[in-house]
Amino acid sequence: FFSRADSVAPQRLESCEVEGMDGKKSDDGKFVPQYKEIDGWIEKLINCNNLAETEVKELVAKAREILENEVNVQPVRCPVTVCGDIHGQFHDLMELFCIGGKPPDTNYLFMGDYVDRGYYSVESVSLLVAYKVRYKDRVTILRGNHESRQITQVYGFYDECLRKYGNANVWKLFTDLFDYFPLTALIEKQIFCLHGGLSPSIDNLDDIMTLDRVQEVPHEGPMCDLLWSDPDDRCGWGISPRGAGYTFGQDISAQFNHSNHLTVIARAHQLVMEGFNWSHDKNVVTIFSAPNYCYRCGNQAAIMEIDEILEYTFLQFDPAPRRGEPHVARRTPDYFL
């Protein structure tokens, strides 16, 4: 599906132009507008070229200034396009932008899992963070369970950083930044977005606002649950086969939505073959945005466009043409976290 639903084009934020008047002096003493540098980084990344380690350090510092001022339930305005897992599939991320539009023309909400599994985690997360810095009010990036020091040491991002930079400095810069990513988002006070799912420790959105998110993802507890839990056909709470988080039934999601005046919970975290899947009598929708996951699952990907009156359109897409793959010495484990 490459057609787009009719919608009013979002307006470019004037604040971007005003802030662009600020800047700094370059090495030769010339004044460089603040966003000229970031635009250069974005152009480099769009061509699938890595930033230098010094550039990553500067980018991460700028991003932290923005993210530390965002809240655990980050408010988002519509129209907005909601995206699921990316998992380092950079060329498919480019396909997503071809279909959904590029920032700032499209307002984006990404629900986590930018790294691991795919061959281009560095480029993927660098580009999304650069877009966040450049268009902070048009890009929202939530934390997924893979935005974690422990998980990335097993599933690819750590090894990729070593391979591409010769050390772990870039991995440390990004994993430290992940601690500041918001845990959830709320679109127009009605659509609740997060990576994983609900928690038995959380009855309302105010409970989430009180969490201290600036830490490594815990092994248990409410913050862990938000990033790890899954909806299930069985009612009530269940033990998750993932070893973290819980499964939750339709009774749980319906009660949570009713108590918090929500119309739907949008989440990612699970492979769905058509790219999106409704569950729990349309109380929950799962969105997965990595087509042909792990380059072998054969699934479509999808993004969810939400218009000015909160109506949904799902745009499905197939993988981008395969590029030459880098040599990877060891395969990541097959357990699909």
For each residue, the residues with C-beta under 8 A, 3 or more apart:
1: 99 315 316 317
2: 99 317
3:
4: 7 99 100 101 305 315
5: 305 307 313 315
6:
7: 4 79 305 307 308
8: 79 307 308
9: 105
10: 79 104 105 106 107 138
11:
12: 16 17 104 105
13: 16 104 135 137 138
14: 17 18
15: 18 19 137
16: 12 13 19 20 35 104 134 135
17: 12 14 20 21
18: 14 15 21
19: 15 16 22 34 35
20: 16 17 33 34 35 36
21: 17 18 33 34
22: 19 33 34
23: 31 32 33 34 36
24: 31 32 34
25: 29 30 31 32
26: 29 30 31 32
27:
28:
29: 25 26
30: 25 26
31: 23 24 25 26
32: 23 24 25 26 36 37
33: 20 21 22 23 36 37
34: 19 20 21 22 23 24 37 38
35: 16 19 20 38 39 134
36: 20 23 32 33 39 40
37: 32 33 34 40 41
38: 34 35 41 42 59 62 130 133 134
39: 35 36 42 43 134
40: 36 37 43 44
41: 37 38 44 45 51 55 59 126 130
42: 38 39 45 46 127 130 131 134
43: 39 40 46 47
44: 40 41 47 49 51
45: 41 42 48 49 50 51 123 126 127 130
46: 42 43 94 127
47: 43 44
48: 45 90 91 120 123 323
49: 44 45 123
50: 45 122 123 126 164 165
51: 41 44 45 55 56 59 126
52: 55 56
53: 56 57 165 169 170
54: 57 58
55: 41 51 52 58 59
56: 51 52 53 59 60 126 170 173 174
57: 53 54 60 61 173
58: 54 55 61 62
59: 38 41 51 55 56 62 63 126 129 130 133
60: 56 57 63 64 129 173 174 176 177
61: 57 58 64 65
62: 38 58 59 65 66 133
63: 59 60 66 67 129 132 133 177 180
64: 60 61 67 68 177 180
65: 61 62 68 69
66: 62 63 69 70 132 133 136
67: 63 64 70 132 177 180 181 182
68: 64 65 180 214
69: 65 66
70: 66 67 74 180 182
71: 74 75 182 209
72: 182 183 184 208 209 211 213
73: 182 183 184 185 186 205 208 209
74: 70 71 140 142 182 184 185 186
75: 71 185 186 189
76: 80 107 109 140 185 186 187 188 193
77: 80 107 187 188
78: 107 187 188 306 307 308 310
79: 7 8 10 107 305 306 307 308
80: 76 77 107 108 109 187 305 306
81: 100 101 106 107 108 109 303 304 305 306
82: 109 111 187 193 266 287 303 304 305 306
83: 86 96 100 108 109 110 111 268 287 289 303 304
84: 111 113 267 268 269 286 287 288 289 290 301 302 303
85: 111 112 113 144 268 269 288 289 290 293
86: 83 89 92 93 96 110 113 114 118 124 128 289 290
87: 113 114 115 116 117 118 121 146 290 293 294
88: 114 115 116 117 118 119 120 121 124 156 157 160
89: 86 92 93 117 118 120 124 290 291 293 295 319
90: 48 93 94 118 119 120 123 124 127
91: 48 94 95 120 319 320 321 322 323
92: 86 89 95 96 289 290 291 292 301 317 319 320
93: 86 89 90 96 97 124 127 128
94: 46 90 91 97 98 320
95: 91 92 98 99 291 317 319 320
96: 83 86 92 93 99 100 289 301 303 317
97: 93 94 100 101 102
98: 94 95
99: 1 2 4 95 96 303 315 317
100: 4 81 83 96 97 106 108 303 305 315
101: 4 81 97 105 106
102: 97 105 106
103: 106 107 108 131 134 135 138 139
104: 10 12 13 16 107 134 135 138
105: 9 10 12 101 102
106: 10 81 100 101 102 103 138
107: 10 76 77 78 79 80 81 103 104 138 139
108: 80 81 83 100 103 131 138 139 140
109: 76 80 81 82 83 140 142 185 187 193
110: 83 86 114 128 139 140 141 142
111: 82 83 84 85 142 144 193 194 195 266 267 268 287
112: 85 141 142 143 144 145 146 147 181 195 227 268 269
113: 84 85 86 87 116 144 145 146 147 195 268 269
114: 86 87 88 110 121 124 125 128 141 144 146 147
115: 87 88 121 124 125 146 147 152 156 157 174
116: 87 88 113 121 146 151 152 155 156 157 332
117: 87 88 89 121 155 156 290 293 294 332
118: 86 87 88 89 90 121 124 156 290 294 295
119: 88 90 160 325 326 328
120: 48 88 89 90 91 123 124
121: 87 88 114 115 116 117 118 124 125 156 157 160
122: 50 125 126 157 160 161 164 170
123: 45 48 49 50 90 120 126 127
124: 86 88 89 90 93 114 115 118 120 121 127 128
125: 114 115 121 122 128 129 157 174
126: 41 45 50 51 56 59 122 123 129 130
127: 42 45 46 90 93 123 124 130 131
128: 86 93 110 114 124 125 131 132 139 141
129: 59 60 63 125 126 132 133 141 174 177
130: 38 41 42 45 59 126 127 133 134
131: 42 103 108 127 128 134 135 139
132: 63 66 67 128 129 135 136 139 140 141
133: 38 59 62 63 66 129 130 136
134: 16 35 38 39 42 103 104 130 131
135: 13 16 103 104 131 132 138 139
136: 66 132 133 139
137: 13 15
138: 10 13 103 104 106 107 108 135
139: 103 107 108 110 128 131 132 135 136
140: 74 76 108 109 110 132 182 185
141: 110 112 114 128 129 132 181 182
142: 74 109 110 111 112 181 182 183 184 185 193 194 195
143: 112 147 178 181 182 183 195 213 217 227
144: 85 111 112 113 114 147 195 196 227 268 269
145: 112 113 148 151 195 196 217 227 228 244 269 337
146: 87 112 113 114 115 116 151 152 155 157 337
147: 112 113 114 115 143 144 152 175 178 181 217
148: 145 151 152 175 178 216 217
149: 152 153 175 216
150: 153 154 216 217
151: 116 145 146 148 154 155 217 337
152: 115 116 146 147 148 149 155 156 157 158 171 175
153: 149 150 158
154: 150 151 332 333
155: 116 117 146 151 152 332 333 337
156: 88 115 116 117 118 121 152 159 160 332
157: 88 115 116 121 122 125 146 152 160 161 171 174
158: 152 153 161 162 168 171
159: 156 162 163 328 330
160: 88 119 121 122 156 157 163 164
161: 122 157 158 164 165 167 168 169 170 171 174
162: 158 159 165 166 167 168 171
163: 159 160 326 328
164: 50 122 160 161 170
165: 50 53 161 162 169 170
166: 162
167: 161 162 170
168: 158 161 162 171 172
169: 53 161 165 172 173
170: 53 56 122 161 164 165 167 173 174
171: 152 157 158 161 162 168 174 175
172: 168 169 175 176
173: 56 57 60 169 170 176 177
174: 56 60 115 125 129 157 161 170 171 177 178
175: 147 148 149 152 171 172 178 179
176: 60 172 173 179
177: 60 63 64 67 129 173 174 180 181
178: 143 147 148 174 175 181
179: 175 176 213 214 215 216
180: 63 64 67 68 70 177 213 214
181: 67 112 141 142 143 147 177 178 213
182: 67 70 71 72 73 74 140 141 142 143 185 213
183: 72 73 142 143 194 208 211 213 223 226 227
184: 72 73 74 142 192 193 194 205 208 226
185: 73 74 75 76 109 140 142 182 192 193 194
186: 73 74 75 76 189 190 191 192 193 205
187: 76 77 78 80 82 109 190 191 192 193 306 310
188: 76 77 78 191 310
189: 75 186 261
190: 186 187 261 262 263 264 310
191: 186 187 188 262 263 264 265 266 306 310
192: 184 185 186 187 205 257 260 262 264 265 266
193: 76 82 109 111 142 184 185 186 187 265 266 267
194: 111 142 183 184 185 197 226 227 265 266 267
195: 111 112 113 142 143 144 145 226 227 267 268 269
196: 144 145 225 226 227 228 229 230 245 267 268 269
197: 194 225 226 228 229 230 231 245 246 248 265 267 269 284
198: 202 225 226 229 246 248 252 253 256 265
199: 202 222 225 226 229 245 246
200: 225 237 246
201: 207 221 222 225
202: 198 199 207 208 222 225 226
203: 207 256 259
204: 207 259 260
205: 73 184 186 192 208 209 260
206: 209 210
207: 201 202 203 204 210 211 222
208: 72 73 183 184 202 205 211 222 226
209: 71 72 73 205 206
210: 206 207
211: 72 183 207 208 222 223
212: 215
213: 72 143 179 180 181 182 183 223
214: 68 179 180
215: 179 212 218 223
216: 148 149 150 179
217: 143 145 147 148 150 151 223 224 227
218: 215 221 223 224
219: 224 244
220: 224 244
221: 201 218 224 225
222: 199 201 202 207 208 211 225 226
223: 183 211 213 215 217 218 226 227
224: 217 218 219 220 221 227 228 244 245
225: 196 197 198 199 200 201 202 221 222 228 229 245 246
226: 183 184 194 195 196 197 198 199 202 208 222 223 229
227: 112 143 144 145 183 194 195 196 217 223 224 245 269
228: 145 196 197 224 225 240 242 244 245 269
229: 196 197 198 199 225 226 240 245 246 247 248
230: 196 197 240 242 245 247 248 269 270
231: 197 247 248 249 250 253 267 279 280 284 286
232: 238 247 248 249
233: 249
234: 238 247 249
235: 249 250 251 252
236: 248 249 251 252
237: 200 246 247 248 249 252
238: 232 234 246 247 248 249
239: 246 247
240: 228 229 230 243 244 245 246 247
241:
242: 228 230 245 337
243: 240
244: 145 219 220 224 228 240
245: 196 197 199 224 225 227 228 229 230 240 242
246: 197 198 199 200 225 229 237 238 239 240
247: 229 230 231 232 234 237 238 239 240
248: 197 198 229 230 231 232 236 237 238 252 253
249: 231 232 233 234 235 236 237 238 252 253 280
250: 231 235 253 254 279 280 281 283
251: 235 236 254 255
252: 198 235 236 237 248 249 255 256
253: 198 231 248 249 250 256 257 265 280 283 284
254: 250 251 257 258 280 281 283
255: 251 252 258 259
256: 198 203 252 253 259 260 262 265
257: 192 253 254 260 262 263 264 265 283
258: 254 255 261
259: 203 204 255 256
260: 192 204 205 256 257
261: 189 190 258
262: 190 191 192 256 257 265
263: 190 191 257 310
264: 190 191 192 257 282 283 284 285
265: 191 192 193 194 197 198 253 256 257 262 283 284 285
266: 82 111 191 192 193 194 284 285 287 304
267: 84 111 193 194 195 196 197 231 284 285 286 287
268: 83 84 85 111 112 113 144 195 196 286 287 288 289
269: 84 85 112 113 144 145 195 196 197 227 228 230 286
270: 230 286 288
271: 288 293 297 299 336
272: 275 276 277 286 287 288 299
273: 298 299 300
274: 277 299 300 302 316
275: 272 287 288 289 291 299 300 301 302 303 314 316 317
276: 272 285 286 287 288 302 304 314 316
277: 272 274 285 286
278: 282 284 285
279: 231 250 283 284 285 286
280: 231 249 250 253 254 283 284
281: 250 254
282: 264 278 285
283: 250 253 254 257 264 265 279 280
284: 197 231 253 264 265 266 267 278 279 280
285: 264 265 266 267 276 277 278 279 282 304
286: 84 231 267 268 269 270 272 276 277 279
287: 82 83 84 111 266 267 268 272 275 276 302 303 304
288: 84 85 268 270 271 272 275 276 293 299 301 302
289: 83 84 85 86 92 96 268 275 301 302 303
290: 84 85 86 87 89 92 117 118 293 301
291: 89 92 95 275 299 300 301 317 318 319
292: 92 295 296 297 298 299 318 319
293: 85 87 89 117 271 288 290 296 297 299
294: 87 117 118 297 336
295: 89 118 292 322 325
296: 292 293
297: 271 292 293 294
298: 273 292
299: 271 272 273 274 275 288 291 292 293
300: 273 274 275 291 316 317 318
301: 84 92 96 275 288 289 290 291 316 317 318 319
302: 84 274 275 276 287 288 289 314 315 316 317
303: 81 82 83 84 96 99 100 275 287 289 314 315 317
304: 81 82 83 266 276 285 287 312 313 314 315
305: 4 5 7 79 80 81 82 100 312 313 314 315
306: 78 79 80 81 82 187 191 310 311 312
307: 5 7 8 78 79 310 311 313
308: 7 8 78 79
309:
310: 78 187 188 190 191 263 306 307
311: 306 307
312: 304 305 306
313: 5 304 305 307
314: 275 276 302 303 304 305
315: 1 4 5 99 100 302 303 304 305
316: 1 274 275 276 300 301 302
317: 1 2 92 95 96 99 275 291 300 301 302 303
318: 291 292 300 301
319: 89 91 92 95 291 292 301 322
320: 91 92 94 95
321: 91
322: 91 295 319 325
323: 48 91
324:
325: 119 295 322 328
326: 119 163
327:
328: 119 159 163 325 331
329:
330: 159
331: 328
332: 116 117 154 155 156
333: 154 155
334:
335:
336: 271 294
337: 145 146 151 155 242
